[in-house]
Amino acid sequence: PFSVMTLKGGIERILKKEIPEVKEVQSV
């Protein structure tokens, strides 16, 4: 489960860097 969290966090970080709008989509 830990590796999954790290992977998800990394993907979210990249998405946030390229698409700031991801912040709103993330809460959905």
Secondary structure, 3 states (H helix, E strand, C coil): CHHHHHHHHHHHHHHHHHCCCHHHHHHC
